[in-house]
């Protein structure tokens, strides 16, 4: 069984996985550099992270064919930590992020992806797109027209080239063309080399140079927690998308643990925290990548490109990278949501807008998602907290046919449904069109029975389904009941 699984996940699609992995590696270079720059660290931090995470997740992840590396969502959360405390604290935060994710994987948090509503998912994606775009704006400050021309030229190549060929990722072609132009014409533009040195060297194991104190923990923990949750959320969302594209299932809890292990190790090899990449994973699948080999090849080939072409990478103009990132933001944004927002239920529209607003305002993707989920739960609770009854009087017996959900949200309203003193001596409460969910519901039913019995009227409970009867029996309902 193990041998068969190993063969299916690693060697069932060798040619397709290798070609897809090479394509992804080529497309990863500009994004890894750009995300490192967003975080305010040396480009090598992003490149090393992408190499380490891609290789490790190919082995330990739960979703074959999914690409994980340095991402914009994670980079945005690192800015203040790098600015205030430097790279070493970021590496320590990356290690702690991995530990937190691994523990959450053991606790099987992966199953909670099913509790994230579609409106929150769309809001999350759109907010991420907006934040990536906003992060590019500072690069235009104080720049000449050449910066704008390079961005425009890069975008033109990115969007026009795929109409003729998709053999090579158009973002990579845009960067190559703009780099050649900048070098041959000796253009006075900012380059990646101006942002930090790129060394043609292998990542080496090293411990973060920080004091091992509680003070250090209190510095990095407020960053590691959101990094862990954002990484988990984006990875699980991406895994769900790849599941749908490939019509296969994946182990979400193993994926969470794999992401944690990958980040933990990456922090010791000079890399920043990362997670699954929606864009790169889609590129991989559409390029024919299905197995774990595609992610392994992407990571190894990326390192090969760094070692062999490192000197050229330093001459990449920033205008080309900004163009790539604008393309990423445009491609990430769900434009159909703008057209459909007037058609979807109003509560969903409010959740979507609120998620986007909170994320863009706070720059905290986890807070936006949690707020969106909480708001969705409140709207759902409000919708469910409606209960009514149809009354029928026959042969001196009044029957209340209850319609709606019986839980803590309908407890007070349920007690007020009955006309205690005006009702006849025999009362039947029929729950055939209802469901009893919790202790509060049983308490409410007991209150109603007690009110009638206090004025010497008989109450019969009927129509409870099996689950409702079970919880009534567990909690205990005063007096006798029939069903």
C-alpha positions as a printed Julia matrix, in Angstrom:
483×3 Matrix{Float64}:
   0.0    0.0     0.0
   2.8    2.41    0.96
   4.77   1.51   -2.19
   1.7    2.12   -4.37
   1.06   5.5    -2.74
   4.72   6.47   -3.14
   4.62   5.55   -6.83
   1.37   7.43   -7.48
   2.49  10.61   -5.73
   6.07  10.69   -7.01
   6.53   8.72  -10.21
   3.15   8.4   -11.96
   3.68  11.61  -13.99
   7.45  12.09  -14.18
   7.69  13.96  -17.5
   4.72  16.24  -16.72
   5.96  16.98  -13.19
   9.52  17.8   -14.33
   8.39  20.19  -17.09
   5.83  21.84  -14.81
   8.4   22.17  -12.01
  10.89  23.91  -14.33
   8.17  26.31  -15.49
   7.21  27.12  -11.9
  10.87  27.67  -10.92
  11.3   30.21  -13.72
   8.18  32.05  -12.6
   9.19  31.85   -8.92
  12.36  33.94   -9.28
  10.73  37.36   -9.79
   8.02  36.71   -7.22
  10.4   35.45   -4.53
  12.6   38.51   -5.0
   9.64  40.88   -5.04
   8.11  39.39   -1.88
  11.47  39.64   -0.09
  11.65  43.3    -1.08
   8.11  43.85    0.22
   9.21  42.4     3.56
  12.23  44.72    3.56
  14.87  41.99    3.51
  17.66  40.9     1.19
  16.32  39.2    -1.99
  18.27  36.06   -1.05
  15.98  35.63    1.98
  13.02  35.19   -0.36
  14.94  32.96   -2.78
  16.31  30.71   -0.02
  12.84  30.48    1.51
  11.27  29.51   -1.8
  13.89  26.8    -2.35
  13.65  25.33    1.16
   9.87  25.44    1.44
   9.22  24.05   -2.05
  11.57  21.1    -1.47
  10.36  20.29    2.04
   6.66  20.63    1.26
   7.09  18.23   -1.67
   8.04  15.59    0.89
   6.0   16.47    3.97
   2.96  18.3     2.56
  -0.51  16.81    2.22
  -1.42  18.15   -1.24
   0.67  16.73   -4.13
   1.1   19.2    -6.97
   0.71  22.3    -4.78
   3.51  24.88   -4.74
   4.61  26.59   -1.53
   7.24  29.33   -1.25
   7.71  32.91   -0.06
   4.41  34.78   -0.54
   3.09  38.32   -0.52
   0.51  37.54    2.16
   3.25  36.5     4.58
   5.7   39.21    3.49
   3.24  41.96    4.31
   3.07  40.79    7.93
   6.85  40.95    8.32
   7.44  44.58    7.39
   7.27  46.11   10.87
   9.28  43.32   12.51
  12.11  43.72   10.0
  11.98  47.51   10.26
  12.08  47.56   14.07
  14.29  44.56   14.88
  16.06  43.3    11.76
  16.51  40.05    9.85
  17.66  37.84   12.74
  14.38  38.37   14.57
  12.5   37.57   11.36
  14.33  34.23   11.11
  13.43  33.48   14.73
   9.81  34.42   14.03
   9.85  32.06   11.04
  11.02  29.18   13.25
   8.33  29.94   15.84
   5.73  30.19   13.07
   6.65  26.68   11.99
   6.35  25.34   15.53
   2.9   26.9    15.97
   1.7   25.51   12.62
   3.0   22.02   13.38
   1.19  21.99   16.74
  -2.03  23.18   15.09
  -1.62  20.41   12.52
  -1.38  17.83   15.3
  -4.58  19.36   16.74
  -6.23  18.73   13.33
  -7.09  22.35   12.62
  -7.23  21.5     8.91
 -10.86  20.43    9.16
 -11.9   23.99   10.05
 -11.4   25.11    6.43
 -15.0   23.98    5.89
 -16.16  26.7     8.29
 -14.87  29.56    6.12
 -17.81  30.94    4.06
 -17.39  31.73    0.37
 -17.91  35.46    1.0
 -14.95  35.46    3.41
 -12.78  33.56    0.91
 -13.53  36.07   -1.85
 -12.94  38.98    0.55
  -9.64  37.42    1.62
  -8.45  37.04   -1.97
  -9.53  40.55   -2.98
  -7.92  42.14    0.08
  -4.67  40.31   -0.65
  -4.74  41.67   -4.2
  -5.29  45.23   -2.96
  -2.48  45.0    -0.41
  -0.03  43.69   -3.01
  -0.93  46.58   -5.32
  -0.6   49.15   -2.51
   2.83  47.75   -1.65
   4.04  48.7    -5.15
   3.13  52.39   -4.91
   6.16  53.47   -2.82
   8.46  52.27   -5.63
   7.16  55.08   -7.85
   8.09  57.84   -5.39
  10.88  60.04   -6.78
  11.25  57.96   -9.94
  11.5   59.27  -13.53
   9.34  58.45  -16.54
  11.56  55.44  -17.25
  10.13  53.67  -14.22
   6.59  54.1   -15.57
   7.7   53.03  -19.05
   9.31  49.86  -17.69
   6.21  48.96  -15.69
   4.0   49.56  -18.73
   6.35  47.56  -20.98
   6.45  44.68  -18.51
   2.66  44.56  -18.27
   2.37  44.64  -22.08
   4.64  41.62  -22.43
   2.93  39.78  -19.58
  -0.52  40.08  -21.11
   0.26  39.98  -24.85
   2.85  37.17  -25.03
   0.49  34.37  -23.88
  -1.64  35.01  -26.98
   1.26  33.76  -29.1
   2.99  31.22  -26.85
   2.79  29.83  -23.34
   5.99  27.82  -23.54
   7.75  30.25  -21.18
   6.02  32.19  -18.37
   5.37  35.72  -19.65
   6.47  37.37  -16.34
   9.89  35.8   -16.77
  10.08  37.01  -20.38
   9.11  40.52  -19.26
  11.9   40.57  -16.69
  14.46  39.22  -19.17
  13.5   41.79  -21.83
  13.49  44.71  -19.39
  16.81  43.59  -17.91
  18.4   43.39  -21.36
  17.1   46.85  -22.23
  18.37  48.31  -18.96
  21.85  46.81  -19.44
  22.33  47.48  -23.18
  20.98  51.03  -23.03
  22.69  51.77  -19.68
  19.43  53.1   -18.28
  19.61  54.96  -15.0
  17.05  52.88  -13.11
  16.95  51.19   -9.74
  17.78  47.49   -9.83
  17.42  44.53   -7.51
  21.12  44.94   -6.69
  20.31  48.37   -5.24
  17.9   46.7    -2.81
  20.47  44.22   -1.5
  23.23  41.89   -2.62
  22.38  38.56   -4.25
  25.09  35.98   -3.61
  25.62  32.88   -5.72
  25.89  30.6    -2.73
  24.01  27.73   -1.15
  21.84  28.35    1.91
  23.74  27.31    5.04
  22.47  26.18    8.43
  22.78  28.87   11.09
  21.09  29.77   14.35
  19.41  33.21   14.5
  21.71  35.64   16.3
  19.27  36.77   19.0
  19.16  36.56   22.79
  17.17  33.55   23.99
  15.01  35.45   26.48
  11.33  35.96   27.25
  11.67  39.49   25.9
  12.64  38.05   22.52
   9.66  35.69   22.63
   7.32  38.6    23.35
   8.8   40.48   20.39
   8.37  37.71   17.81
   5.18  36.01   19.08
   2.81  38.83   17.95
   4.21  38.31   14.44
   4.5   34.52   14.47
   0.86  33.97   15.44
  -0.66  35.89   12.5
   2.01  34.45   10.19
   1.02  30.94   11.29
  -2.7   31.5    10.8
  -2.37  33.38    7.5
  -0.06  30.64    6.23
  -2.54  27.95    7.25
  -5.51  29.79    5.79
  -3.86  30.52    2.45
  -2.42  26.98    2.24
  -5.76  25.32    2.97
  -7.59  27.6     0.55
  -5.03  26.77   -2.14
  -5.24  23.06   -1.36
  -9.02  23.24   -1.78
  -8.62  24.93   -5.17
  -6.11  22.29   -6.35
  -8.43  19.54   -5.05
 -11.17  20.89   -7.31
  -8.87  21.34  -10.31
  -7.48  17.8   -10.12
 -10.68  16.18   -8.79
  -8.67  14.54   -6.01
  -8.65  14.76   -2.23
  -5.8   15.84    0.02
  -4.85  15.5     3.68
  -5.42  19.0     5.08
  -3.99  18.25    8.54
  -0.84  16.75    7.01
  -0.58  19.89    4.89
  -0.69  22.11    7.99
   2.0   20.01    9.68
   4.07  20.02    6.5
   3.86  23.81    6.23
   4.95  24.06    9.85
   7.94  21.77    9.39
   8.97  23.61    6.2
   8.89  27.01    7.9
  10.69  25.67   10.98
  13.61  24.37    8.9
  13.63  27.41    6.57
  14.28  29.76    9.49
  17.58  27.96   10.14
  18.65  28.36    6.5
  18.2   32.1     6.16
  14.68  32.04    4.7
  11.5   33.93    5.52
   8.21  32.24    6.39
   6.08  31.16    3.46
   3.01  29.17    2.53
   1.13  27.79   -0.46
   0.86  30.03   -3.52
  -2.46  30.09   -5.34
  -1.0   31.52   -8.56
   2.02  29.21   -8.76
  -0.05  26.15   -7.85
  -2.49  26.92  -10.65
   0.45  27.38  -13.06
   1.85  24.02  -11.96
  -1.4   22.12  -12.45
  -2.14  23.74  -15.82
   1.42  22.97  -16.94
   0.84  19.29  -16.25
   2.15  19.02  -12.68
   0.22  16.57  -10.52
   2.68  14.88   -8.16
   5.14  15.76   -5.44
   7.98  15.66   -7.96
   6.81  18.92   -9.54
   7.3   20.86   -6.28
  10.7   19.2    -5.67
  11.9   20.08   -9.18
  10.65  23.67   -8.77
  12.72  24.12   -5.6
  15.89  22.43   -6.87
  15.81  24.18  -10.26
  15.24  27.52   -8.53
  18.47  27.03   -6.55
  20.27  26.09   -9.78
  19.14  29.35  -11.35
  20.36  31.33   -8.34
  23.81  29.72   -8.4
  24.29  29.92  -12.18
  22.54  33.23  -12.97
  22.99  35.11   -9.69
  25.0   37.98  -11.23
  22.34  38.61  -13.84
  19.56  38.59  -11.25
  21.16  41.59   -9.48
  20.72  43.67  -12.65
  16.96  43.17  -12.9
  15.3   46.63  -12.92
  12.74  47.3   -10.2
  10.26  48.5   -12.81
  10.03  44.96  -14.16
   9.36  43.5   -10.69
   6.74  46.15   -9.95
   5.07  45.24  -13.24
   5.03  41.56  -12.24
   3.54  42.36   -8.85
   0.84  44.54  -10.38
   0.03  41.59  -12.65
  -0.15  39.34   -9.59
  -2.56  41.74   -7.86
  -4.74  42.06  -10.95
  -4.79  38.29  -11.44
  -5.51  37.6    -7.78
  -8.49  39.97   -7.52
 -11.85  38.3    -8.15
 -13.33  40.76  -10.65
 -16.58  38.8   -11.02
 -17.34  39.61   -7.39
 -17.79  43.27   -8.35
 -20.47  42.35  -10.87
 -22.2   39.87   -8.6
 -22.11  41.79   -5.33
 -25.52  43.32   -6.06
 -26.98  39.87   -6.79
 -25.73  37.89   -3.8
 -27.64  37.96   -0.47
 -27.09  41.21    1.4
 -25.5   39.55    4.48
 -22.92  37.88    2.21
 -22.18  41.2     0.53
 -21.66  42.84    3.92
 -19.32  40.02    5.01
 -17.3   40.3     1.78
 -16.92  44.08    2.04
 -16.16  43.94    5.77
 -13.45  41.31    5.25
 -11.77  43.43    2.58
 -12.07  46.62    4.64
 -10.62  45.06    7.81
  -7.7   43.43    6.0
  -6.8   46.55    4.0
  -7.08  48.76    7.09
  -5.16  46.53    9.49
  -2.88  44.73    6.98
  -3.78  41.61    8.97
  -5.21  38.84    6.8
  -5.94  36.58    9.76
  -7.95  39.28   11.55
  -9.95  39.9     8.39
 -10.78  36.24    7.94
 -11.68  35.71   11.59
 -13.85  38.85   11.57
 -15.56  37.68    8.39
 -16.25  34.23    9.84
 -17.6   35.76   13.06
 -19.82  38.18   11.12
 -21.11  35.3     8.95
 -21.9   33.32   12.1
 -23.83  36.26   13.55
 -25.84  36.68   10.36
 -26.53  32.95   10.27
 -27.57  32.95   13.92
 -29.88  35.92   13.33
 -31.45  34.16   10.34
 -31.94  30.94   12.27
 -33.29  32.74   15.37
 -36.79  32.86   13.92
 -39.43  30.55   15.3
 -43.18  30.52   14.92
 -46.16  28.27   15.51
 -49.45  27.39   13.86
 -52.22  26.7    16.36
 -55.06  24.23   15.82
 -57.88  23.57   18.32
 -59.76  20.27   17.98
 -61.93  18.36   20.45
 -60.89  20.66   23.28
 -57.18  20.11   22.63
 -54.96  22.9    21.31
 -51.95  21.86   19.24
 -49.0   24.18   18.65
 -47.12  23.19   15.47
 -43.63  24.64   16.0
 -41.62  25.74   12.94
 -37.99  26.84   13.24
 -34.8   25.84   15.04
 -34.78  25.36   18.78
 -31.5   26.7    20.24
 -30.26  29.42   22.57
 -31.12  32.12   20.03
 -34.84  31.21   19.96
 -35.26  30.34   23.65
 -36.93  33.59   24.8
 -39.15  33.86   21.71
 -40.33  30.26   22.09
 -41.5   30.84   25.68
 -43.54  33.85   24.5
 -45.36  31.91   21.76
 -47.99  30.45   24.1
 -51.25  31.89   25.45
 -51.05  30.11   28.78
 -54.18  31.25   30.63
 -56.5   31.38   27.6
 -55.56  27.9    26.35
 -57.7   24.82   27.05
 -56.74  22.24   29.67
 -54.92  19.99   27.24
 -51.98  21.24   25.14
 -49.93  19.45   22.5
 -46.61  20.91   21.32
 -45.65  19.34   17.99
 -41.95  19.56   16.98
 -42.31  17.68   13.66
 -41.15  20.79   11.76
 -38.46  21.77   14.25
 -35.19  20.54   15.71
 -33.87  20.75   19.27
 -30.16  21.64   19.24
 -28.94  22.44   22.73
 -29.45  22.66   26.48
 -31.03  26.12   26.18
 -33.75  24.67   23.91
 -34.57  21.9    26.4
 -34.66  24.47   29.18
 -37.14  26.57   27.2
 -39.41  23.55   26.63
 -39.25  22.75   30.34
 -40.2   26.34   31.2
 -43.28  26.17   28.97
 -44.34  22.81   30.46
 -43.85  24.17   33.96
 -45.93  27.29   33.25
 -48.86  25.16   32.05
 -48.55  22.69   34.9
 -48.55  25.55   37.42
 -52.08  26.37   36.25
 -53.1   22.68   36.18
 -52.98  22.16   32.43
 -51.62  19.03   30.75
 -48.85  19.34   28.14
 -47.79  16.62   25.68
 -44.6   16.92   23.65
 -44.7   15.18   20.28
 -42.92  15.02   16.93
 -39.35  15.06   18.24
 -36.95  13.53   15.72
 -34.33  11.05   16.85
 -31.53  13.59   17.45
 -33.87  15.97   19.25
 -35.19  13.18   21.46
 -31.64  12.15   22.28
 -30.64  15.61   23.54
 -33.92  15.93   25.45
 -33.18  12.62   27.17
 -29.57  13.62   27.91
 -30.46  16.98   29.42
 -33.64  15.77   31.03
 -37.1   17.27   30.52
 -39.35  17.77   33.54
 -42.59  15.77   33.6
 -43.65  13.18   31.07
 -43.57  13.64   27.31
 -44.89  11.73   24.34
 -43.49  11.35   20.85
